[in-house]
């Protein structure tokens, strides 16, 4: 899937709920300025959206640039990984079956970004899997991803890491 096609499945502004702890303030010139927490939420959302775009485009270099090189954790029903290099290897191994990502909804609270997704995959037949992804962003990189989905059909393909 191209980046343009991946971008087309992003939620619109109306689909995005940003929860912030401070209001938008107005500067002396009258222009609005986001509060620090709103700016943090916008930055976190941008990082995670770029990560999802890179996954859908199979752009492993872009994925690697968005994952924190240390203190990273990934959890799903299939695997728990505490090492960035191991996660990137896992993504390379499993990502080949990914055919697209549809973003149904996104919620943002500071450095936390939660997406409701539909992951389109294909091994022999094309399958759509509903999933929730909760990511934490610090200093412009993802430090934690928890991906929740029904693992029934995937346990046969991928060895359970737990």
Backbone bond lengths (Angstrom), bond angles and torsions (degrees), N, CA, C in turn:
res aa  C-N    CA-C-N  psi(-1)  N-CA   C-N-CA  omega(-1)  CA-C   N-CA-C  phi
1 X - - - 1.451 - - 1.516 108.06 -
2 X 1.298 116.54 133.28 1.456 119.68 -179.32 1.519 110.30 -74.91
3 X 1.332 114.45 161.68 1.466 118.61 178.22 1.517 110.14 -62.05
4 X 1.350 116.57 -37.09 1.467 119.55 178.91 1.519 110.42 -62.55
5 X 1.337 116.73 -43.17 1.460 119.55 179.07 1.522 110.53 -66.86
6 X 1.335 116.59 -39.35 1.460 119.93 178.49 1.513 110.22 -62.95
7 X 1.332 117.03 -40.33 1.453 120.84 -179.50 1.516 111.55 -65.32
8 X 1.335 116.37 -30.04 1.457 120.01 -178.25 1.518 111.61 -66.16
9 X 1.323 117.61 -20.58 1.453 119.64 -178.81 1.519 112.21 -95.64
10 X 1.322 117.42 7.73 1.463 120.43 176.56 1.512 110.18 -69.93
11 X 1.336 117.26 147.49 1.461 118.92 176.17 1.522 110.24 -66.93
12 X 1.316 116.20 149.89 1.451 119.90 174.67 1.518 108.95 -78.44
13 X 1.322 115.85 170.81 1.466 120.17 178.88 1.526 111.00 -54.68
14 X 1.333 116.25 -36.91 1.465 119.81 -178.88 1.524 111.60 -66.67
15 X 1.346 117.11 -22.76 1.455 120.87 179.73 1.518 112.67 -87.08
16 X 1.314 118.32 -6.23 1.453 122.20 -173.98 1.520 110.36 -102.30
17 X 1.318 116.01 130.34 1.457 121.77 176.92 1.518 107.38 -112.60
18 X 1.304 117.56 110.92 1.457 120.89 177.82 1.518 107.95 -103.95
19 X 1.295 116.17 119.78 1.455 121.54 178.27 1.513 106.90 -98.61
20 X 1.305 117.19 123.90 1.451 119.70 -177.88 1.516 110.16 -130.94
21 X 1.315 114.86 156.30 1.454 118.61 -178.07 1.528 112.54 -95.54
22 X 1.310 117.83 -1.81 1.452 119.99 179.87 1.506 110.97 -140.38
23 X 1.322 118.26 153.51 1.457 121.09 -177.79 1.531 111.69 -80.90
24 X 1.341 114.69 166.80 1.452 120.19 170.28 1.524 106.29 -75.39
25 X 1.323 117.24 131.67 1.461 121.02 -179.41 1.520 109.21 -106.86
26 X 1.306 115.60 160.30 1.454 121.00 178.95 1.521 108.76 -107.47
27 X 1.332 115.41 132.67 1.458 120.14 -180.00 1.519 109.89 -78.51
28 X 1.333 116.66 175.44 1.470 122.12 -179.21 1.525 110.99 -60.15
29 X 1.341 117.69 -28.10 1.466 120.47 179.97 1.528 111.84 -83.17
30 X 1.333 116.75 -3.51 1.451 120.11 178.28 1.516 114.13 91.66
31 X 1.334 117.77 -2.59 1.465 118.91 -179.97 1.527 109.88 -85.87
32 X 1.312 116.25 144.14 1.472 118.42 -179.13 1.522 111.46 -71.52
33 X 1.303 115.19 146.81 1.459 121.93 177.70 1.531 106.59 -134.17
34 X 1.331 117.02 132.60 1.457 119.71 -179.36 1.517 110.42 -70.88
35 X 1.325 115.17 147.78 1.453 119.65 172.15 1.529 108.15 -67.06
36 X 1.327 116.34 165.12 1.463 120.57 -179.40 1.520 110.79 -58.76
37 X 1.333 117.98 -41.26 1.461 119.83 -178.55 1.527 111.73 -70.21
38 X 1.342 117.58 -34.94 1.462 120.24 176.82 1.526 110.18 -67.94
39 X 1.323 116.95 -39.18 1.463 120.57 176.96 1.528 110.13 -64.66
40 X 1.337 117.23 -40.76 1.463 121.64 177.60 1.527 110.03 -61.61
41 X 1.326 116.98 -42.94 1.459 121.28 179.29 1.523 110.82 -63.82
42 X 1.327 117.03 -43.19 1.466 120.63 179.37 1.525 110.69 -63.51
43 X 1.329 117.22 -41.97 1.468 121.10 178.18 1.525 110.88 -64.63
44 X 1.329 117.42 -43.86 1.468 121.08 179.69 1.522 110.28 -62.58
45 X 1.320 116.97 -44.03 1.463 120.90 178.66 1.528 110.68 -60.64
46 X 1.324 117.01 -43.73 1.464 120.81 179.48 1.530 111.24 -59.92
47 X 1.320 117.32 -44.24 1.473 121.35 -179.48 1.527 110.27 -62.07
48 X 1.325 117.30 -47.04 1.464 120.34 -176.80 1.536 110.74 -69.92
49 X 1.320 117.61 -37.04 1.474 120.04 176.32 1.537 110.26 -62.52
50 X 1.333 116.99 -42.07 1.472 119.97 177.82 1.521 111.12 -65.01
51 X 1.336 117.56 -36.06 1.461 122.22 176.18 1.535 110.29 -61.57
52 X 1.342 117.05 -48.34 1.455 120.48 179.81 1.531 111.25 -63.69
53 X 1.335 116.78 -40.20 1.469 120.38 175.95 1.527 110.81 -60.02
54 X 1.338 116.57 -44.50 1.470 121.53 -179.41 1.528 111.14 -65.01
55 X 1.336 117.13 -40.64 1.470 120.64 176.39 1.526 110.33 -59.59
56 X 1.324 116.22 -49.38 1.459 121.10 -177.49 1.531 111.62 -63.36
57 X 1.328 116.59 -32.22 1.466 121.54 -179.56 1.525 112.24 -87.59
58 X 1.336 117.16 -1.21 1.473 122.41 -176.56 1.532 110.87 56.70
59 X 1.335 115.57 37.90 1.472 122.31 178.90 1.530 108.27 -95.66
60 X 1.336 115.57 86.49 1.467 120.79 -173.16 1.527 112.59 -66.58
61 X 1.337 117.89 -31.21 1.464 119.96 177.34 1.528 110.65 -65.76
62 X 1.325 116.40 -41.51 1.470 119.95 178.74 1.526 110.65 -66.95
63 X 1.336 117.12 -40.10 1.470 120.12 176.59 1.520 109.29 -59.63
64 X 1.331 117.25 -48.30 1.470 121.81 -178.08 1.527 111.70 -59.40
65 X 1.328 117.29 -37.37 1.467 120.97 -179.02 1.526 111.97 -68.43
66 X 1.320 117.72 -22.75 1.464 121.34 -177.07 1.524 113.63 -95.16
67 X 1.335 117.63 -6.39 1.459 122.69 179.70 1.523 109.41 -100.01
68 X 1.322 116.70 131.97 1.472 120.82 179.58 1.530 109.44 -60.13
69 X 1.338 117.47 135.14 1.468 119.98 -177.55 1.531 113.78 -71.00
70 X 1.319 117.37 -18.38 1.474 121.19 -179.99 1.529 108.25 -138.61
71 X 1.326 115.85 157.86 1.467 122.84 176.87 1.524 111.95 57.86
72 X 1.327 117.25 40.50 1.457 123.11 178.05 1.528 109.46 -102.05
73 X 1.352 116.25 144.97 1.471 120.52 177.18 1.527 109.24 -140.07
74 X 1.333 115.16 135.44 1.458 123.11 175.71 1.518 108.34 -123.88
75 X 1.333 116.65 133.42 1.458 121.36 177.75 1.518 109.04 -134.48
76 X 1.339 115.35 133.66 1.458 121.88 172.85 1.525 107.17 -149.56
77 X 1.323 117.45 173.72 1.460 118.57 176.91 1.536 112.69 -64.78
78 X 1.310 117.62 -16.57 1.465 122.64 -176.99 1.524 112.31 -97.83
79 X 1.332 117.89 -34.72 1.468 120.23 -173.73 1.516 111.82 -150.35
80 X 1.325 115.11 149.48 1.459 123.24 168.56 1.520 106.03 -125.00
81 X 1.333 115.72 122.09 1.464 120.83 -173.46 1.519 108.81 -131.50
82 X 1.327 116.77 127.86 1.466 122.64 179.64 1.518 113.30 -110.25
83 X 1.302 118.37 14.62 1.458 122.23 -175.62 1.530 109.20 -130.95
84 X 1.320 117.31 126.72 1.459 121.64 -176.83 1.520 111.72 -59.01
85 X 1.328 117.30 -47.13 1.469 120.33 -178.51 1.532 110.23 -61.62
86 X 1.323 117.29 -41.57 1.467 120.70 178.98 1.525 110.54 -65.39
87 X 1.337 117.75 -37.91 1.458 120.91 177.68 1.520 110.79 -64.30
88 X 1.324 117.24 -44.96 1.460 120.60 -179.58 1.531 110.82 -63.69
89 X 1.320 117.20 -36.96 1.464 121.03 175.54 1.534 110.20 -65.48
90 X 1.319 116.32 -41.73 1.465 122.06 178.00 1.528 110.78 -61.23
91 X 1.319 116.79 -44.02 1.466 121.44 178.91 1.532 110.24 -63.06
92 X 1.326 116.96 -40.60 1.471 120.25 178.21 1.534 109.65 -62.73
93 X 1.336 116.83 -40.95 1.460 121.06 -178.00 1.532 111.64 -69.80
94 X 1.325 117.16 -46.47 1.460 120.86 -173.82 1.525 113.20 -89.89
95 X 1.316 117.95 -22.68 1.462 121.58 -173.27 1.511 114.84 -68.16
96 X 1.324 117.73 -18.32 1.457 120.53 -178.27 1.516 114.02 -62.78
97 X 1.318 117.38 -23.82 1.465 119.99 -179.79 1.528 112.56 -85.86
98 X 1.334 117.24 -10.18 1.465 121.54 -178.06 1.525 110.21 -73.60
99 X 1.320 116.18 124.26 1.466 122.02 179.38 1.522 112.60 -108.58
100 X 1.317 117.51 -15.24 1.461 119.82 178.88 1.516 111.55 174.46
101 X 1.330 114.62 160.96 1.461 121.95 178.09 1.524 107.31 -131.86
102 X 1.317 115.97 123.31 1.463 120.75 173.86 1.514 107.45 -105.34
103 X 1.313 115.96 127.35 1.459 121.20 177.82 1.524 107.96 -93.63
104 X 1.322 116.63 114.74 1.463 120.85 -178.71 1.514 112.20 -88.20
105 X 1.329 116.66 -36.06 1.466 121.52 -177.96 1.514 108.10 -163.23
106 X 1.320 116.55 153.27 1.460 121.19 176.41 1.520 109.02 -140.57
107 X 1.324 115.12 140.79 1.455 122.63 176.58 1.518 107.65 -125.86
108 X 1.316 116.81 136.54 1.458 121.30 -176.99 1.520 109.43 -129.21
109 X 1.335 115.35 134.66 1.457 121.43 176.25 1.523 106.88 -140.97
110 X 1.312 116.92 99.70 1.472 121.14 -178.31 1.513 110.68 61.08
111 X 1.340 116.87 -118.22 1.465 120.35 -178.28 1.525 112.72 -92.94
112 X 1.336 117.00 7.75 1.469 122.91 -179.22 1.530 109.74 -102.61
113 X 1.337 116.13 130.86 1.465 121.47 179.52 1.528 107.98 -129.52
114 X 1.316 116.51 124.02 1.461 121.22 179.42 1.520 109.35 -120.62
115 X 1.330 115.65 123.00 1.463 122.23 178.26 1.522 110.59 -111.07
116 X 1.318 116.06 141.21 1.457 122.63 162.48 1.518 104.79 -96.21
117 X 1.336 116.75 122.47 1.462 122.12 -172.37 1.524 111.54 -125.47
118 X 1.309 115.04 161.24 1.453 122.35 163.23 1.521 105.32 -122.23
119 X 1.341 115.54 118.55 1.456 121.66 -179.77 1.526 107.67 -98.19
120 X 1.328 116.36 117.21 1.466 121.28 177.80 1.514 108.09 -94.77
121 X 1.322 115.93 121.28 1.456 121.74 -177.08 1.522 109.46 -129.92
122 X 1.342 114.86 162.27 1.453 119.12 176.06 1.516 110.35 -149.78
123 X 1.318 115.27 123.02 1.460 121.93 170.44 1.522 105.55 -109.32
124 X 1.316 117.28 -69.49 1.464 120.49 171.76 1.527 108.64 -111.64
125 X 1.313 116.79 -43.15 1.458 120.96 175.67 1.524 109.02 -116.60
126 X 1.317 115.57 153.80 1.458 120.20 179.21 1.525 109.30 -77.72
127 X 1.340 116.32 132.85 1.461 122.81 -176.61 1.527 109.09 -132.57
128 X 1.321 116.07 138.22 1.465 121.90 173.36 1.521 108.23 -108.53
129 X 1.324 116.03 127.81 1.459 121.93 -178.23 1.520 109.06 -121.03
130 X 1.324 116.21 123.56 1.465 119.88 175.33 1.523 108.49 -76.53
131 X 1.337 115.54 138.66 1.459 120.51 -176.76 1.524 110.02 -148.37
132 X 1.320 114.10 158.07 1.465 121.37 171.12 1.522 106.66 -119.98
133 X 1.314 116.33 132.57 1.460 121.09 177.18 1.518 108.53 -120.89
134 X 1.324 116.13 127.50 1.456 122.93 178.40 1.520 106.47 -116.17
135 X 1.311 116.71 118.94 1.466 121.87 -177.36 1.524 110.25 -122.49
136 X 1.327 114.74 148.30 1.463 122.17 175.14 1.522 107.73 -118.33
137 X 1.332 115.54 131.79 1.465 121.92 -178.21 1.517 109.30 -116.71
138 X 1.324 116.03 131.76 1.464 121.94 175.07 1.520 108.30 -134.26
139 X 1.310 116.17 131.98 1.469 122.68 177.08 1.527 111.93 50.17
140 X 1.342 115.76 42.66 1.453 121.63 173.67 1.523 116.29 78.98
141 X 1.342 117.13 8.83 1.459 120.01 178.48 1.526 110.36 -136.01
142 X 1.311 115.25 152.86 1.459 121.10 -179.59 1.527 108.83 -79.97
143 X 1.327 116.32 126.73 1.467 121.31 179.86 1.525 112.21 -107.01
144 X 1.327 116.59 -15.72 1.464 119.70 -179.13 1.515 109.87 -154.27
145 X 1.340 115.15 136.54 1.464 121.94 173.92 1.523 107.36 -133.49
146 X 1.317 115.62 128.88 1.457 120.76 170.13 1.526 106.33 -120.39
147 X 1.326 115.77 119.09 1.457 122.23 -178.54 1.525 108.29 -112.85
148 X 1.329 116.67 120.57 1.459 121.88 -177.94 1.527 109.84 -112.94
149 X 1.324 116.45 130.51 1.458 122.46 177.60 1.525 107.68 -163.18
150 X 1.331 116.03 166.87 1.463 120.63 176.41 1.528 107.70 -75.98
151 X 1.339 117.47 114.26 1.463 120.57 -173.54 1.532 114.87 -86.24
152 X 1.325 117.70 4.29 1.457 120.36 -170.77 1.537 112.74 -48.68
153 X 1.320 117.98 -56.52 1.469 119.55 -175.34 1.521 112.87 -75.11
154 X 1.337 118.08 -17.03 1.470 120.33 -175.59 1.525 112.57 -90.71
155 X 1.305 118.33 -22.82 1.471 120.69 -179.48 1.529 111.92 -61.23
156 X 1.319 117.20 -25.88 1.458 120.27 177.53 1.527 111.88 -73.58
157 X 1.324 116.64 -29.03 1.468 120.79 -177.97 1.518 113.89 -87.44
158 X 1.336 115.81 -39.62 1.461 120.61 -173.04 1.514 109.75 -118.89
159 X 1.298 115.24 133.72 1.462 121.37 178.60 1.518 109.65 -64.31
160 X 1.326 117.41 128.70 1.467 121.16 177.08 1.511 109.46 -65.14
161 X 1.336 117.33 126.89 1.463 121.82 -176.80 1.507 113.91 -79.51
162 X 1.320 117.97 -7.12 1.474 119.87 -176.64 1.495 111.16 -100.52
